[in-house]
């Protein structure tokens, strides 16, 4: 049977040597705990390489902060630190996955700049083909946001004329932009 007090005493002496900068004492601790901690991390992360990297980081931080360490149980300290790092890594991976999903959704609904420019040019060409007064009424309504009454007052025409011209403009646009509309819809279906 192994005497637990000797292990604790050896652990204590090793830690004191590590605090003093003894790299060989640190190596003894590393070699003893590293394989077990990697397996422990792998249960959380499911990735051997990531687990090894994470455990190595824990040991690097331990070495860097060695003079400030106040450890009662080396094994407990290492297990809790690795577990906490695993939880942090899993949270990080979740954030990365959620960001990637959001980015995919955003890209799915975003037209490439080239296509957007082509479509806007086509729309502007069709608007430019409207008769001058109808085009002016359309732009004042749809682009300037004016109400029919305001347009009528500015152009000295009746609101009914504005309404009739807008109806004809919208009908013309629907007919002439139908292929463009079908092309856009086909991209999403």
C-alpha positions in Angstrom: 0.0 0.0 0.0 1.2 3.5 -0.9 1.7 6.0 1.9 -0.5 9.1 0.9 1.5 11.4 3.2 4.7 10.7 1.3 3.0 11.6 -2.0 1.6 14.8 -0.5 5.0 15.6 0.9 6.7 14.9 -2.4 4.1 17.0 -4.1 4.7 19.8 -1.7 8.5 19.7 -2.2 8.1 19.6 -5.9 5.9 22.7 -5.8 8.4 24.5 -3.6 11.1 23.7 -6.1 8.9 24.8 -9.0 8.2 28.1 -7.2 11.9 28.6 -7.0 12.3 28.1 -10.7 13.5 24.4 -10.8 12.6 23.2 -14.3 13.4 19.6 -13.5 10.8 19.5 -10.7 8.3 21.1 -13.1 9.2 18.4 -15.7 8.5 15.7 -13.1 5.0 17.2 -12.4 4.4 17.6 -16.2 5.3 14.0 -17.0 3.2 12.6 -14.2 0.0 14.6 -14.8 0.0 15.4 -18.5 -1.3 12.1 -19.9 -4.1 11.9 -17.4 -5.1 15.5 -17.9 -5.2 15.1 -21.7 -7.6 12.1 -21.3 -9.7 14.1 -18.9 -9.9 17.1 -21.3 -10.6 14.8 -24.2 -13.8 13.6 -22.4 -15.0 17.2 -22.5 -13.8 18.2 -25.9 -13.7 15.0 -27.9 -10.6 16.2 -29.7 -7.2 14.8 -28.8 -5.1 17.6 -30.4 -7.2 20.3 -28.9 -7.0 18.5 -25.5 -3.2 18.3 -25.7 -2.9 21.9 -26.6 -5.2 23.0 -23.8 -3.4 21.0 -21.2 0.0 22.3 -22.4 -1.4 25.8 -22.1 -2.4 25.1 -18.5 1.2 24.0 -17.7 2.7 27.0 -19.5 0.5 29.3 -17.4 1.4 27.4 -14.3 5.2 27.8 -15.0 4.8 31.5 -15.9 2.9 32.2 -12.6 4.9 29.7 -10.5 6.1 32.2 -8.0 2.5 33.4 -7.2 1.0 29.9 -6.9 -0.7 28.9 -3.6 -1.7 25.3 -4.2 -2.9 23.0 -1.5 -3.5 20.0 -3.8 -1.6 19.9 -7.0 -3.8 17.3 -8.6 -7.0 19.2 -7.5 -5.5 22.4 -8.9 -4.7 20.9 -12.2 -8.0 19.0 -12.7 -10.0 22.1 -11.8 -7.9 24.3 -14.0 -8.2 21.9 -17.0 -11.9 21.5 -16.4 -12.4 25.3 -16.4 -10.3 25.7 -19.5 -12.5 23.0 -21.2 -15.7 24.8 -20.3 -14.2 28.0 -21.6 -13.2 26.3 -24.9 -16.6 24.8 -25.3 -18.2 28.2 -24.8 -15.8 29.7 -27.3 -16.6 26.9 -29.9 -20.4 27.5 -29.4 -19.9 31.2 -30.0 -17.9 30.5 -33.1 -20.5 28.0 -34.4 -23.4 30.5 -33.8 -21.4 33.3 -35.5 -20.7 31.0 -38.5 -24.4 30.1 -38.8 -25.4 33.8 -38.6 -22.8 34.7 -41.2 -24.2 31.9 -43.5 -27.7 33.2 -43.2 -26.6 36.8 -43.8 -24.7 35.8 -46.9 -27.6 33.7 -48.2 -29.8 36.9 -48.3 -27.1 39.3 -49.5 -26.7 39.9 -53.2 -23.2 40.2 -54.5 -22.3 43.9 -55.1 -21.9 43.3 -58.8 -25.4 41.8 -59.1 -27.0 44.5 -57.0 -25.5 47.2 -59.3 -26.7 45.4 -62.4 -30.3 45.1 -60.9 -30.3 48.8 -59.8 -29.1 49.9 -63.3 -31.9 47.9 -64.9 -34.5 49.4 -62.6 -33.2 52.9 -63.3 -33.3 52.2 -67.1 -36.9 51.1 -66.9 -37.8 54.2 -64.9 -36.0 56.4 -67.4 -38.2 55.0 -70.2 -41.3 56.5 -68.6 -42.7 59.6 -70.2 -41.2 62.7 -68.6 -44.2 63.8 -66.4 -45.0 60.3 -65.3 -41.3 59.7 -64.4 -41.3 63.0 -62.4 -44.5 62.0 -60.6 -43.1 58.5 -59.8 -39.8 59.9 -58.5 -41.5 62.5 -56.3 -43.8 59.8 -54.9 -41.4 56.9 -54.4 -38.0 58.6 -54.0 -38.9 61.9 -52.4 -41.8 60.4 -50.3 -44.3 63.1 -51.3 -48.1 62.5 -51.0 -50.3 62.7 -54.1 -51.7 66.0 -52.9 -48.2 67.5 -52.4 -47.2 66.4 -55.9 -50.4 67.8 -57.4 -49.7 71.2 -55.7 -46.1 71.3 -56.9 -46.9 70.4 -60.5 -50.2 72.4 -60.7 -52.3 69.3 -61.6 -55.1 67.5 -59.9 -54.5 64.7 -57.4 -56.6 62.4 -59.6 -54.1 63.0 -62.4 -51.2 62.1 -60.1 -53.1 59.0 -59.0 -53.7 57.9 -62.7 -50.1 58.6 -63.7 -48.8 56.6 -60.7 -51.1 53.7 -61.6 -49.7 53.7 -65.2 -46.1 54.0 -64.0 -46.5 51.1 -61.6 -48.1 48.9 -64.3 -45.3 49.7 -66.7 -42.7 48.9 -64.1 -44.3 45.6 -63.2 -44.5 44.5 -66.8 -40.9 45.6 -67.7 -39.3 44.3 -64.5 -41.0 40.9 -64.5 -38.0 39.1 -65.9 -35.8 40.7 -63.3 -38.2 39.7 -60.5 -38.3 36.1 -61.7 -34.5 36.0 -61.9 -34.2 37.3 -58.3 -36.7 34.9 -57.0 -35.0 32.0 -58.7 -31.9 32.7 -56.7 -33.7 32.0 -53.4 -35.8 29.0 -54.5 
